[in-house]
Amino acid sequence: MSETDQSIVVEGVPTFPEVLQHVVRPTDPVIGTVVESRVCTKSKKAAGFVRHIEIDVSGTALEGAWVSGQSFGVVPPGLTEAGKPHKLRLYSIAAPTGGETGDGTIISTTLKRVVDEHWEDHTLFQGLCSNYLADLQIGDKVHLTGPAGKRFLLPADPAAHNYIFIATGTGIAPFRSMLGDLVKLGMPSRVDLIMGVPYESDLLYDEDFKELAEDYPGRFHYRTAISRHTTPGQPKKLYVQGRLQEDASVLVEILKSDRTLIYICGIAGMELGILQTLAGVLDPKSLSQYLTIDPEIGTDPGRWNRKMIPRTLKPTKRMFLEVY
């Protein structure tokens, strides 16, 4: 390892690769072809409908243009009530750099159908793009843009860091992507993945992650948090921050390391509980590696609220948030 590499590890601040962005714009999307669409929950009787969708982009400007952690856009067909084209929706890429087949041709994402009620009149609400994508069959065409994103990425030197990945629901997509890249490198670092879902049946890519933990013992650690029921391995209900608390005896030592980076992806609001838990399990010096706290709001995490992020609770360059 060079002196430059050593300084990166000691300071703990990652450097990132230069990546392509917006190669394909919404005004001129490319056409991809669906080649795979399958349920990716642990059980087909899961509370939500979540699918892993793969799209062939060979021969387009998107081929080989993305890296793990980025997103791509989908332009749904049809017009709005105002007669204008629908705006694109962004989806996290679930495929590693090089895609599902390694040659840059197959991009993928993790998609949950949005089905709900309008609270005002109790009529059915269905997410436009999520249901459009979930309905697509093998061979169907879809208009795509991208890639997007330049910060929620693996560092330029992945082996120089350890990782704590925290995901809820389809927020698992970029971590599946990044783990694919780390596997290509022989899993050179320690990775702790915390996956949070309401029910055990909702766990995504569960068998894949269990297999990965068996293939890389001591390197990859798969931790789950089930929030609405208990399991034989989890005697009380836990959100992701609860799993962080429960496993603190191990994770605190990892968090104190100058090598460690934290990535958080999932439903908006989850980040506050994670920050509060970090403040509870880490000493002030260790916490400051990941979070800068404005003196005016105080150090009592019980008084923090989500509106303080990122104005007065500012993640450092060793913590990465992507919530929706």
PAGU-710493 format. One record per residue (C-alpha): residue number from 1; x, y, z. Coordinates in steps of 0.001 Angstrom, whole numbers. Example, Ala and Ser with C-alpha at 12.3 -4.5 7.8 and 13.67 -1.06 7.14 Angstrom:
2
> pos/east/north/up
> 1/12300/-4500/7800 .
> 2/13670/-1060/7140 .
// end
This chain:
324
> pos/east/north/up
> 1/0/0/0 .
> 2/1351/3437/-916 .
> 3/1741/6362/1495 .
> 4/-1193/8055/-238 .
> 5/-3414/5018/313 .
> 6/-2378/4881/3978 .
> 7/-3356/8519/4499 .
> 8/-6817/7811/3083 .
> 9/-7324/4986/5566 .
> 10/-6080/6995/8556 .
> 11/-8228/10019/7763 .
> 12/-11166/7824/6892 .
> 13/-12330/10156/4140 .
> 14/-13057/8297/896 .
> 15/-12300/9493/-2602 .
> 16/-14711/8596/-5370 .
> 17/-14294/7615/-9006 .
> 18/-15378/9914/-11799 .
> 19/-18624/8528/-13213 .
> 20/-20832/9212/-16195 .
> 21/-24109/11018/-15570 .
> 22/-27157/11815/-17724 .
> 23/-25731/10137/-20805 .
> 24/-29354/9542/-21814 .
> 25/-31693/12460/-21162 .
> 26/-35499/12435/-20726 .
> 27/-35970/14265/-24027 .
> 28/-34336/11366/-25905 .
> 29/-34695/8122/-23896 .
> 30/-33334/4802/-25082 .
> 31/-35452/1678/-25444 .
> 32/-34666/-1362/-23306 .
> 33/-36209/-4829/-23369 .
> 34/-37437/-6645/-20252 .
> 35/-35647/-9998/-19924 .
> 36/-36510/-10937/-16330 .
> 37/-39271/-10100/-13850 .
> 38/-39590/-12139/-10675 .
> 39/-40797/-11805/-7105 .
> 40/-37811/-11256/-4806 .
> 41/-39425/-11356/-1359 .
> 42/-38667/-14279/929 .
> 43/-42232/-15480/517 .
> 44/-44738/-14995/-2291 .
> 45/-47274/-14350/495 .
> 46/-45391/-11231/1596 .
> 47/-47362/-8126/2598 .
> 48/-46013/-6163/-392 .
> 49/-45474/-7008/-4046 .
> 50/-41784/-6560/-4795 .
> 51/-40143/-7634/-8043 .
> 52/-36606/-7877/-9364 .
> 53/-36682/-6584/-12947 .
> 54/-33877/-6927/-15498 .
> 55/-33743/-4886/-18710 .
> 56/-31501/-5441/-21717 .
> 57/-29934/-2141/-22831 .
> 58/-27441/-3605/-25297 .
> 59/-26704/-1385/-28252 .
> 60/-27906/1754/-26454 .
> 61/-25976/4602/-24816 .
> 62/-26770/3071/-21412 .
> 63/-24804/-93/-22148 .
> 64/-21881/-218/-19728 .
> 65/-22453/3416/-18711 .
> 66/-23314/2972/-15034 .
> 67/-21535/1918/-11851 .
> 68/-22956/343/-8713 .
> 69/-24940/2727/-6519 .
> 70/-26272/4874/-9356 .
> 71/-29884/5143/-10574 .
> 72/-31638/5071/-13926 .
> 73/-34822/6791/-15042 .
> 74/-38019/5282/-16418 .
> 75/-40334/7346/-18618 .
> 76/-43843/5867/-18272 .
> 77/-46058/5979/-21362 .
> 78/-49110/8166/-21772 .
> 79/-49988/11711/-20760 .
> 80/-50957/13464/-17543 .
> 81/-54446/14894/-17019 .
> 82/-52993/18158/-18304 .
> 83/-52021/16461/-21551 .
> 84/-48277/16528/-20879 .
> 85/-45856/13576/-20964 .
> 86/-45271/11916/-17603 .
> 87/-42083/12893/-15805 .
> 88/-39448/10232/-15377 .
> 89/-39117/8250/-12159 .
> 90/-35712/7288/-10791 .
> 91/-34952/3741/-9651 .
> 92/-31837/2525/-7869 .
> 93/-29751/120/-9898 .
> 94/-29638/-3351/-8326 .
> 95/-27046/-4745/-10754 .
> 96/-23311/-4452/-10099 .
> 97/-21044/-2475/-12382 .
> 98/-21082/-4467/-15610 .
> 99/-24678/-5531/-15071 .
> 100/-26234/-8892/-14318 .
> 101/-24123/-10661/-16947 .
> 102/-20886/-8694/-16531 .
> 103/-20845/-7264/-20052 .
> 104/-22757/-4054/-19328 .
> 105/-25910/-5093/-21179 .
> 106/-28389/-6011/-18407 .
> 107/-29462/-3335/-15932 .
> 108/-31826/-4148/-13050 .
> 109/-33824/-2657/-10212 .
> 110/-35887/-3684/-7191 .
> 111/-39463/-2494/-7510 .
> 112/-42425/-2400/-5123 .
> 113/-45950/-1957/-6425 .
> 114/-47566/1098/-4860 .
> 115/-51203/313/-4002 .
> 116/-52951/2509/-1429 .
> 117/-56054/4559/-682 .
> 118/-56581/8297/-987 .
> 119/-57172/9315/2615 .
> 120/-59738/11974/1662 .
> 121/-62303/9746/-84 .
> 122/-60933/6178/369 .
> 123/-60670/5588/-3376 .
> 124/-57902/3361/-4672 .
> 125/-54539/4883/-5492 .
> 126/-52056/3004/-7643 .
> 127/-48533/4236/-8281 .
> 128/-48290/5016/-11971 .
> 129/-44749/3927/-12770 .
> 130/-44330/1163/-10182 .
> 131/-47369/-709/-11479 .
> 132/-46447/-20/-15099 .
> 133/-43030/-1622/-14560 .
> 134/-44383/-4497/-12479 .
> 135/-46922/-5318/-15213 .
> 136/-44300/-5561/-17959 .
> 137/-43762/-8988/-19481 .
> 138/-40624/-10572/-20912 .
> 139/-39971/-8928/-24271 .
> 140/-41823/-5692/-23474 .
> 141/-40087/-2412/-24269 .
> 142/-39428/412/-21793 .
> 143/-38017/3932/-22183 .
> 144/-34980/4605/-19987 .
> 145/-32676/7510/-19090 .
> 146/-29570/7949/-16952 .
> 147/-27419/7090/-15237 .
> 148/-27747/9466/-12260 .
> 149/-25812/9878/-9030 .
> 150/-22204/10623/-8131 .
> 151/-21956/10312/-4333 .
> 152/-23839/7195/-3204 .
> 153/-21071/5038/-4616 .
> 154/-18301/2759/-3484 .
> 155/-15008/4621/-3021 .
> 156/-12333/4611/-5702 .
> 157/-10388/2150/-3523 .
> 158/-13066/-167/-2058 .
> 159/-10495/-2220/-141 .
> 160/-9433/829/1898 .
> 161/-12686/833/3872 .
> 162/-15126/-1272/5858 .
> 163/-18856/-786/5316 .
> 164/-22070/-689/7278 .
> 165/-25018/-799/4877 .
> 166/-28443/-21/6378 .
> 167/-31523/-589/4202 .
> 168/-35283/-683/4493 .
> 169/-37458/-2224/1788 .
> 170/-36379/-1539/-1768 .
> 171/-33532/568/-368 .
> 172/-31665/-2739/-603 .
> 173/-31169/-2253/-4370 .
> 174/-27959/-173/-4325 .
> 175/-26438/-2486/-1716 .
> 176/-27092/-5541/-3861 .
> 177/-25328/-3573/-6582 .
> 178/-22336/-2635/-4416 .
> 179/-22023/-6114/-2940 .
> 180/-21789/-7484/-6458 .
> 181/-18779/-5245/-7045 .
> 182/-17186/-6222/-3735 .
> 183/-17644/-9909/-4555 .
> 184/-15776/-9362/-7835 .
> 185/-12884/-8075/-5703 .
> 186/-13060/-11112/-3425 .
> 187/-14865/-9207/-635 .
> 188/-11684/-7361/399 .
> 189/-13279/-5582/3368 .
> 190/-15687/-6241/6210 .
> 191/-19320/-5510/5318 .
> 192/-22250/-5488/7757 .
> 193/-25647/-5319/6055 .
> 194/-28684/-4429/8175 .
> 195/-31943/-5122/6339 .
> 196/-35210/-3839/7821 .
> 197/-38715/-4935/6798 .
> 198/-42142/-5141/8488 .
> 199/-42490/-8925/8240 .
> 200/-39964/-11718/7793 .
> 201/-41767/-12694/4571 .
> 202/-40839/-9231/3172 .
> 203/-37076/-9825/3288 .
> 204/-35593/-9171/-151 .
> 205/-32909/-11358/-1761 .
> 206/-32775/-13174/1582 .
> 207/-31344/-16455/302 .
> 208/-28719/-14585/-1745 .
> 209/-27468/-12711/1312 .
> 210/-27449/-15836/3471 .
> 211/-25404/-17563/794 .
> 212/-23025/-14611/670 .
> 213/-22528/-14806/4444 .
> 214/-21630/-18493/4082 .
> 215/-19240/-17786/1223 .
> 216/-17427/-14987/3083 .
> 217/-17467/-15825/6812 .
> 218/-15926/-13050/8883 .
> 219/-16171/-10649/5948 .
> 220/-19870/-10357/5179 .
> 221/-22405/-10193/8014 .
> 222/-26140/-10229/7253 .
> 223/-28336/-8767/9990 .
> 224/-32113/-8433/9769 .
> 225/-34621/-6273/11645 .
> 226/-38299/-7309/11624 .
> 227/-40505/-4505/12925 .
> 228/-44007/-6036/13215 .
> 229/-43457/-9469/14728 .
> 230/-40881/-11586/16491 .
> 231/-39024/-14610/15118 .
> 232/-37099/-17476/16731 .
> 233/-33892/-15516/16110 .
> 234/-35373/-12143/17079 .
> 235/-37312/-12274/20370 .
> 236/-38557/-8671/20113 .
> 237/-39720/-6393/17312 .
> 238/-36919/-4303/15831 .
> 239/-36473/-1435/13401 .
> 240/-33054/-1041/11795 .
> 241/-31881/1275/14576 .
> 242/-32982/-1392/17050 .
> 243/-30771/-3946/15311 .
> 244/-27928/-1424/15482 .
> 245/-28547/-1134/19232 .
> 246/-28915/-4891/19783 .
> 247/-25664/-5642/17949 .
> 248/-23769/-2678/19362 .
> 249/-21269/-4875/21199 .
> 250/-19873/-5874/17809 .
> 251/-20764/-2918/15609 .
> 252/-19393/-190/17890 .
> 253/-15878/-1519/17461 .
> 254/-16368/-1504/13695 .
> 255/-17768/2035/13837 .
> 256/-14778/3277/15832 .
> 257/-12428/2211/13054 .
> 258/-11032/4940/10804 .
> 259/-11798/2644/7854 .
> 260/-15567/2451/8309 .
> 261/-18196/4141/6130 .
> 262/-21973/4141/6730 .
> 263/-24496/4004/3887 .
> 264/-28240/4414/4583 .
> 265/-30964/3858/1981 .
> 266/-34710/3494/2333 .
> 267/-37883/5212/3459 .
> 268/-37565/8847/4549 .
> 269/-37628/9205/8318 .
> 270/-35498/6148/9059 .
> 271/-32356/8258/9226 .
> 272/-33324/10110/12410 .
> 273/-33627/6945/14489 .
> 274/-30291/5726/13156 .
> 275/-28544/9001/14020 .
> 276/-30092/8984/17499 .
> 277/-28936/5421/18068 .
> 278/-25418/6207/16866 .
> 279/-25333/9102/19339 .
> 280/-26363/6681/22088 .
> 281/-23818/3936/21393 .
> 282/-20778/5972/20317 .
> 283/-18560/8292/22318 .
> 284/-18530/11924/21071 .
> 285/-15210/11556/19257 .
> 286/-16322/8445/17359 .
> 287/-19712/10002/16560 .
> 288/-18004/13074/15109 .
> 289/-16479/10845/12417 .
> 290/-19979/10453/10943 .
> 291/-22038/13396/12183 .
> 292/-21439/17106/12728 .
> 293/-23816/18525/15344 .
> 294/-24589/22239/15539 .
> 295/-23928/23322/19166 .
> 296/-27212/25219/19204 .
> 297/-29331/22053/19042 .
> 298/-27455/20283/21830 .
> 299/-26175/16748/22132 .
> 300/-29342/15189/23579 .
> 301/-30565/12950/20699 .
> 302/-34025/12808/22252 .
> 303/-34489/16457/21282 .
> 304/-33476/16013/17661 .
> 305/-36004/15934/14845 .
> 306/-35862/15060/11162 .
> 307/-36032/18696/10047 .
> 308/-32562/19147/11524 .
> 309/-31103/16847/8828 .
> 310/-28905/17997/7120 .
> 311/-29024/21631/8301 .
> 312/-27856/21217/11894 .
> 313/-27312/17453/11938 .
> 314/-24858/17119/9057 .
> 315/-23496/13771/7899 .
> 316/-19756/13897/7338 .
> 317/-17980/12525/4284 .
> 318/-18073/9107/5926 .
> 319/-21873/8816/6023 .
> 320/-24140/8631/2972 .
> 321/-27914/9098/3007 .
> 322/-30308/8245/200 .
> 323/-33925/8304/1380 .
> 324/-37205/8692/-483 .
// end
